[in-house]
Amino acid sequence: MQVTRERIVRWEDPLASASAMRELSGLEAIRAVRDGLVPQPPIAVLMGFRIAEADAGRVVFEGEPGEEHYNPLGAVHGGFALTLFDSAMGCAIHTMLEAGVGYTTTDVQVRFIRGMTKDTGTVRCEATVVHVGRSTAVAEAKLYDSAG
């Protein structure tokens, strides 16, 4: 017998949060999300990750890969890790920006070394800024399982 699972996701208005964040410096904005002063974006709620640390030029995200992230092969979809990478690196860059300045991802390169399952436990994505220029910025990140 097939057991159906269900997950209910609730989030707050992302445009209201974005408006509040534009008033803060990048570092203040990321810390406000980390500290719960500004609601998490819907993607973080949906995927089940959060900001654990935030300093100028460095952000750490944590998340729990779960069954809801599985691909048809019975392992966590690579998109879960890639979303952590994109989010952590983007937020690391955001910590270096002035109030009202935004960013968007232009490209991402990633190399997966091993897969994840629901038994992997909490993973940490540590992102650091490499360069911030006038029109582009570069960050790098590594993803660690609970064993480091």
N, C-alpha and C positions, 0 to 999 in steps of 0.2 A: 504494500500500500504506500503510495506517494504521500509524504507529509508536506503540506503547503506552509511556507513561512511568510511572515508579513512584517513589514517595517513601516512605521509611520514617521514622517519627517515634517517638523514644523520649523518655520523660520520667520524672521522679522523682515520688514520692508527694506530691501537692499539699497534703494535710492535714498532713503532717509539716512541710513548709515553712511553712505558715500558722501552725502552732503555734510554731515557732521565731521567726517574725516578730512574734508578739504580745508577746514578751518585750522587744522593742526599741522605741525611739521610732520614729515614722514615718520620719524622716530616716535613722536608723540602719538600719531595715529595708530601705528602698529602696536605700541604698548597699550593703547586704549582698548584695542580688540583683545589683546592678550589678557588684560585685566578685567574684561567684561563691562567696561564703560561704554563701549560701542558693540552692538551685537555682531557675532560672527557672520561672515558672508554665507549665503545659502550653500555654496559648494562645500564649505568646511563642515556644515551640519550634515549635508547629504552623504559625504564621503567619510565622515567620522574622524576628522583630524583637528588639531588646534595649535596655536602658537604657544610654545613652552618657554622660549627665551627670545629677547629682542634687545639688541644693542646696536650702536651705529655701525653699519656695514656687516652685521651678522644676525641671522635669525635662525631659530631651531623650531621645527614643527615636529609634533608627535602624532601618531595615529595607530589604530589597531586594525590590521587587515582582517576581514571577516568573510564569512561564507557569502555575504551579500555582494562581495567584490569578485567572486569566482568567475572564471571564464568557462567555456564548455569542456576544457580539459581537466577541470577539478583543481585548479590553482588560482591564486589571486591574479587578476588581469594586470598586465603591465601598466595600464592606464592609471591604476591606483598609485603606483610609485611615481609615474611621470607627473601626475597631478601634485603630489607632494613636492617634487623637484621644482616644478613651475611656480607653485605657490611660495615656497620658501625662498627661492632665488629672487622672485619678483618683490617679495616683501623685504628682503635684505637690501635690494636696490632702493626700495621706497624709503627705508630708514635714512637714506642719504639725501633725500629731496626736501625742498622747502615746501611750506604750506601752499596748497592749491596746485602743485605740480603733479601730474599723473604719469603713467607709463603703460606700455603694453608689450607683451612678449612678441619678439620678431622670429626667433627660432630657438630650438632646444636640441641639444645632442645628448644622448644618454646611452650608457652601456650597462646592460643588466648582467650581473655575475651569477646570481642564483635567484630562484623563484621564492615566492612566499605562499603560505597557507594560513588558515585561521589559527593554526598552532604556533605561528611565528612569534606572536606576542607583539608588544608595543615596538614600533619602529621609530627612529629619530632621523630626521633629515636636517643636516647642518649645512647651512648656506652662508657663503661669504662673498662680499663684493670684491671683484678684481679691478674694475675700472668704471668710473662714471665720467662720461664726456658731456658735451653740449647736447648731443642728439641721441646717443646710444650709451648703453651701460652693459657690463659683462659681470656675471656672477658664476660661481661654481658651487657644487654641493655634493655631499655624499650621504648615502642612506645606510643606517646601521640597524641591525636587529637587536634584541634585548641582550644578547651576549656581546655586543660591541663589534 
